[in-house]
Amino acid sequence: MTDATLNQQSTARPVPFRGGGFRPSAPRWIGALVFIVLIAFLEWGTRAGWISNLTMPRPSDVFATLVELAESGMLWTHLAPSLGRLVVGAAIGATLGIAVGVMIGLFSVARAGLVPLVAALFPIPKIALLPLFVIWFGIGETSKYALIAFGTFTPTVVATYGAVDNVDRALIRMGQSFSLSWSTIVLRIVLPGAMPGILSGLRVSLAIAIILLVAAEMLGAEYGIGAYILQAGSLYDLERLFAGVTILSLLGVLVSSGIGMVERRLLRWRA
């Protein structure tokens, strides 16, 4: 080995890993800081008087209302029925939506028959169908489950078959070239490749489910977050009204965080 080669080896520097690009990540404290700054701004504005208490209550008063709700037990009285309706309705809608979306993505006959039907159902405002569901299923829990399930179903279908369509065809052809069975290709290539799109679609679908939950509870529900907000609004009790809205916001954050945990667990292979 020559002296020139030895000098090159001694002066060589390691090349940094560059394969982690396009993986946006941010410190977790930034999200909390945004909420803190916004709440502090509203508190200062309402106390200073340039934000009217007739349009925006003080965040401290809303927090006191939430504490009072928790201490009296009414928080769980309203929250438990809402969670039950959300879980049942969203689970039915998301499960059926993923199943139908995968069928559309994999089978030509299902695509030809179901895509026009889904395209016709998707633009319909689901809240407008609430009176129809009440006529069909009654004013009890079944109509609420049906509305939430239907509202979750259509966006999940669209997101799922779009995700299946976007799976890299080169990977599928590679699996075929290795003589993998159809079921193995679906389970090992198509579904893992479609999972990011499916989970992204579930974020939207579950947000729609929360919106429809409130709408369903405003019609014929004695307990629930939607019923609580309706009662507060009819009494023009802004503290209670914003307390209900805050509960819904926290519920949305928890749902989004849950989807994020599932993504980190199921999509480790993307790292």
GULUM-961925 format. One record per residue (C-alpha): residue in one letter; x, y, z. Coordinates in steps of 0.001 Angstrom, whole numbers, padded with zeros to 6 digits. Example, Ala and Ser with C-alpha at 12.3 -4.5 7.8 and 13.67 -1.06 7.14 Angstrom:
2
[a,[012300,-004500,007800]]
[s,[013670,-001060,007140]]
//
This chain:
271
[m,[000000,000000,000000]]
[t,[001488,003323,-001061]]
[d,[001996,006356,001136]]
[a,[-000572,008310,-000926]]
[t,[-003240,005691,-000230]]
[l,[-002469,005749,003498]]
[n,[-002729,009539,003559]]
[q,[-006096,009427,001782]]
[q,[-007445,006904,004299]]
[s,[-006241,008915,007274]]
[t,[-007795,012149,006005]]
[a,[-011112,010611,004842]]
[r,[-014172,011787,006727]]
[p,[-017336,009708,007194]]
[v,[-020253,010638,004948]]
[p,[-023339,011564,006977]]
[f,[-026511,009536,006495]]
[r,[-028838,011365,004105]]
[g,[-031677,008899,003859]]
[g,[-033865,010533,006486]]
[g,[-035024,013459,004391]]
[f,[-038694,014390,003953]]
[r,[-039542,013093,007429]]
[p,[-040884,016211,009121]]
[s,[-040619,016135,012877]]
[a,[-041146,018853,015429]]
[p,[-040647,019108,019185]]
[r,[-043821,018080,020993]]
[w,[-043783,021178,023169]]
[i,[-044493,023456,020198]]
[g,[-048093,022261,019910]]
[a,[-048713,022841,023612]]
[l,[-047063,026256,023380]]
[v,[-049464,027311,020601]]
[f,[-052461,026457,022788]]
[i,[-050971,028234,025794]]
[v,[-050277,031412,023808]]
[l,[-053779,031419,022306]]
[i,[-055482,030896,025672]]
[a,[-053316,033559,027312]]
[f,[-054160,035987,024509]]
[l,[-057913,035384,024927]]
[e,[-057663,035715,028697]]
[w,[-055795,038998,028403]]
[g,[-058186,040308,025753]]
[t,[-061328,039548,027755]]
[r,[-059873,041005,030952]]
[a,[-058648,044126,029130]]
[g,[-062139,044673,027768]]
[w,[-061464,044832,024052]]
[i,[-062964,041332,023626]]
[s,[-066580,041449,024792]]
[n,[-067643,038896,027379]]
[l,[-070937,038691,025494]]
[t,[-069171,037016,022570]]
[m,[-066195,035286,024193]]
[p,[-066037,034133,027815]]
[r,[-062818,034190,029769]]
[p,[-060839,030951,029424]]
[s,[-060451,030902,033216]]
[d,[-064264,030883,033583]]
[v,[-064546,028069,031046]]
[f,[-061921,026096,032957]]
[a,[-063844,026691,036205]]
[t,[-066989,025365,034496]]
[l,[-065115,022239,033411]]
[v,[-063874,021695,036968]]
[e,[-067414,022117,038272]]
[l,[-068681,019610,035710]]
[a,[-066043,017089,036756]]
[e,[-066666,017546,040466]]
[s,[-070445,017233,040105]]
[g,[-070167,014076,038005]]
[m,[-072073,015602,035103]]
[l,[-068986,015509,032904]]
[w,[-068960,011726,032797]]
[t,[-072774,011652,032627]]
[h,[-072611,013499,029318]]
[l,[-069291,012145,028077]]
[a,[-069963,008410,028534]]
[p,[-072970,008236,026155]]
[s,[-071108,010304,023575]]
[l,[-068059,008044,023687]]
[g,[-070242,004963,023357]]
[r,[-072056,006355,020327]]
[l,[-068815,007502,018731]]
[v,[-067016,004190,019236]]
[v,[-069869,002019,017974]]
[g,[-070827,004181,015012]]
[a,[-067273,004944,013891]]
[a,[-066173,001316,014287]]
[i,[-069021,000090,012089]]
[g,[-068480,002773,009456]]
[a,[-064680,002495,009359]]
[t,[-064668,-001317,009242]]
[l,[-067175,-001465,006404]]
[g,[-065447,001433,004645]]
[i,[-062029,-000233,004711]]
[a,[-063505,-003553,003539]]
[v,[-065409,-001966,000644]]
[g,[-062448,000261,-000268]]
[v,[-060103,-002727,-000455]]
[m,[-062640,-004591,-002605]]
[i,[-062872,-001636,-004997]]
[g,[-059095,-001407,-005153]]
[l,[-058589,-005114,-005871]]
[f,[-061559,-006262,-007940]]
[s,[-062624,-004752,-011262]]
[v,[-066260,-005796,-010875]]
[a,[-066495,-004149,-007453]]
[r,[-064854,-001000,-008834]]
[a,[-067268,-000814,-011772]]
[g,[-070316,-001340,-009580]]
[l,[-069480,000517,-006384]]
[v,[-067465,003583,-007423]]
[p,[-070497,005288,-009045]]
[l,[-072574,004494,-005955]]
[v,[-069957,005897,-003585]]
[a,[-069552,008962,-005814]]
[a,[-073311,009542,-005576]]
[l,[-073429,009125,-001776]]
[f,[-070269,011012,-000853]]
[p,[-071441,014595,-001582]]
[i,[-074711,014210,000333]]
[p,[-074628,016263,003572]]
[k,[-074940,013554,006186]]
[i,[-076567,015881,008720]]
[a,[-079428,016416,006261]]
[l,[-080147,012675,006450]]
[l,[-080677,012715,010213]]
[p,[-084502,013107,009978]]
[l,[-084570,010211,007518]]
[f,[-082579,007984,009877]]
[v,[-084959,008936,012687]]
[i,[-087886,007828,010518]]
[w,[-086161,004582,009621]]
[f,[-084615,003635,012977]]
[g,[-086522,005699,015534]]
[i,[-085293,008454,017780]]
[g,[-083246,006137,019987]]
[e,[-079631,005050,019810]]
[t,[-079891,003120,016538]]
[s,[-080461,006236,014427]]
[k,[-077416,007898,016019]]
[y,[-075224,004857,015363]]
[a,[-076465,004715,011760]]
[l,[-075774,008390,011084]]
[i,[-072238,008241,012492]]
[a,[-071512,004972,010674]]
[f,[-072780,006308,007350]]
[g,[-070840,009547,007741]]
[t,[-067658,007600,008514]]
[f,[-068214,005010,005783]]
[t,[-068027,007070,002592]]
[p,[-064794,009035,003254]]
[t,[-063134,005847,004479]]
[v,[-064070,004052,001260]]
[v,[-062667,006859,-000894]]
[a,[-059429,007060,001111]]
[t,[-058961,003279,001133]]
[y,[-059354,002522,-002534]]
[g,[-057280,005580,-003383]]
[a,[-054533,004266,-001091]]
[v,[-054706,000816,-002711]]
[d,[-054457,002391,-006163]]
[n,[-051339,004313,-005103]]
[v,[-049377,001224,-004048]]
[d,[-046197,000982,-006130]]
[r,[-046976,-001401,-008999]]
[a,[-043313,-002268,-009328]]
[l,[-043494,-003967,-005922]]
[i,[-046539,-005960,-007007]]
[r,[-044836,-007052,-010231]]
[m,[-041770,-008015,-008219]]
[g,[-043918,-010219,-006003]]
[q,[-045461,-011822,-009081]]
[s,[-042034,-012444,-010566]]
[f,[-041142,-014393,-007399]]
[s,[-044327,-016466,-007865]]
[l,[-045967,-015201,-004684]]
[s,[-049619,-016124,-004296]]
[w,[-052343,-013534,-004744]]
[s,[-053197,-013541,-001039]]
[t,[-049540,-013119,-000068]]
[i,[-049168,-010140,-002384]]
[v,[-052284,-008537,-000897]]
[l,[-051273,-009173,002728]]
[r,[-047532,-008464,002430]]
[i,[-047399,-005761,-000267]]
[v,[-050739,-004112,-001026]]
[l,[-052146,-003638,002467]]
[p,[-048884,-002424,004077]]
[g,[-048330,-000077,001140]]
[a,[-051881,001283,001420]]
[m,[-051821,001632,005203]]
[p,[-050474,005234,005306]]
[g,[-053319,006419,003065]]
[i,[-055910,004429,005007]]
[l,[-054801,005910,008329]]
[s,[-054769,009420,006870]]
[g,[-058316,008844,005668]]
[l,[-059333,007653,009128]]
[r,[-058221,010985,010593]]
[v,[-060730,012759,008365]]
[s,[-063438,010140,008864]]
[l,[-063226,010237,012659]]
[a,[-063350,014038,012647]]
[i,[-066546,013805,010592]]
[a,[-067842,011223,013072]]
[i,[-067412,013692,015951]]
[i,[-069304,016369,014005]]
[l,[-072168,013979,013279]]
[l,[-072170,012816,016900]]
[v,[-072956,016353,018040]]
[a,[-075655,016748,015393]]
[a,[-077277,013440,016335]]
[e,[-077253,014258,020045]]
[m,[-078913,017610,019440]]
[l,[-081994,015731,018274]]
[g,[-083644,013554,020833]]
[a,[-080805,012928,023282]]
[e,[-081102,013691,026979]]
[y,[-077422,013190,027717]]
[g,[-074356,013691,025565]]
[i,[-071964,016490,024662]]
[g,[-074217,017595,021814]]
[a,[-077237,017764,024122]]
[y,[-075186,019669,026699]]
[i,[-074100,022240,024082]]
[l,[-077677,022618,022839]]
[q,[-078938,023255,026375]]
[a,[-076191,025796,027031]]
[g,[-076872,027572,023759]]
[s,[-080606,027828,024423]]
[l,[-079823,029469,027783]]
[y,[-077081,031678,026253]]
[d,[-074687,030306,028838]]
[l,[-071376,030950,027088]]
[e,[-069224,029360,029781]]
[r,[-071083,026049,029497]]
[l,[-071238,026348,025714]]
[f,[-067484,026825,025382]]
[a,[-066880,024108,027959]]
[g,[-068741,021678,025694]]
[v,[-066790,022888,022669]]
[t,[-063553,022434,024629]]
[i,[-064499,018852,025437]]
[l,[-065084,018178,021741]]
[s,[-061728,019746,020873]]
[l,[-059946,017578,023432]]
[l,[-061774,014540,022075]]
[g,[-060535,015393,018586]]
[v,[-056973,015779,019858]]
[l,[-057168,012401,021605]]
[v,[-058509,010716,018478]]
[s,[-055750,012261,016351]]
[s,[-053132,011210,018908]]
[g,[-054526,007675,018874]]
[i,[-054235,007501,015087]]
[g,[-050685,008829,015411]]
[m,[-049776,006057,017853]]
[v,[-051189,003445,015473]]
[e,[-049198,004986,012604]]
[r,[-045956,004864,014559]]
[r,[-046577,001240,015452]]
[l,[-047718,-000042,012065]]
[l,[-045497,002071,009824]]
[r,[-042109,001470,011401]]
[w,[-040956,-000004,008103]]
[r,[-040959,003493,006537]]
[a,[-038125,004687,008808]]
//
